[in-house]
């Protein structure tokens, strides 16, 4: 019996690895091995980026792959980081800790469901809402930046972790736009040079610093989304007001010209006073 392997097995293999590394992260967090749990989530993010690349290279994108990728993201970037922050410190905060730690899982699942529904007509220039891998990597980078031991012993860092977790959850289901990282190809560098240079610089900084400096870079990216969205809304408002003013001016000018034409018409229709006098004297 001959077994036939489809080309889609290559990208789907990376998607399955995304699930596997997410599961390993959960096991490590349950055993209080938080640093390995953090890096397993990073490996999930790498596999998540590679499955799309492999699908494009092998021309094997499919609806099955899209659905499997969403399920993998729920595990690798929803369940794993939620369980990680809960096991790390939020289990000491009772019901509040449970609710906050569940935000990456619940909000991430809602965001993925919305993304799949809106997949038709999806803009390739931006994401609506923070992508779930970005949320997971931000939480991971926060713990790496301050260290698990410091977070467990300093209440201020625990407040920061809860605030960051809740913020990431809120941004995932928001309408804030985040740019799509172009593919690592010559065309990607040609079409988006600034974005690609920033992405490469951030990746190099993260590698050199062994992940400790990844948090400031991701924090800037997170803040840039709401800032640029507010700027777009402000420009749209200003442009809308300007267009209304131009239309009103046009209407006023048109009304003035119409009144002038009517006045000239009335003047032509009225007989000249001198001509009327001469006609009466004759």
Number of C-alpha atoms within 10 A of each C-alpha: 3 4 5 6 8 8 14 18 15 17 27 24 14 22 28 19 20 31 25 18 24 31 20 19 31 27 18 19 23 16 11 14 16 25 16 15 25 25 20 24 29 24 18 31 23 15 21 25 17 19 24 20 16 20 19 12 12 13 12 17 19 11 8 10 19 16 14 16 23 21 19 23 27 25 26 34 29 26 24 31 31 27 22 27 27 22 18 21 20 24 15 13 13 9 11 13 16 17 16 22 28 22 23 30 24 17 22 31 23 15 23 22 14 14 17 13 10 12 11 8 6 13 11 10 11 14 18 21 23 25 22 28 21 17 25 28 22 24 24 26 25 24 24 21 18 13 14 18 12 14 20 14 11 10 12 10 17 19 13 13 21 22 13 18 23 18 16 26 27 17 23 25 21 15 15 20 20 20 16 13 15 17 14 12 10 10 11 14 15 10 12 14 14 10 16 19 12 12 16 12 13 17 16 14 16 17 13 11 12 12 19 19 19 23 21 15 18 19 14 10 15 20 10 16 20 18 12 14 15 13 12 12 11 12 12 12 12 12 12 12 12 12 12 12 12 12 12 12 12 12 12 12 12 12 12 12 12 12 12 12 12 12 12 11 11 10 11 10 9 8 9 10 9 8 9 10 10 9 9 7 6 5
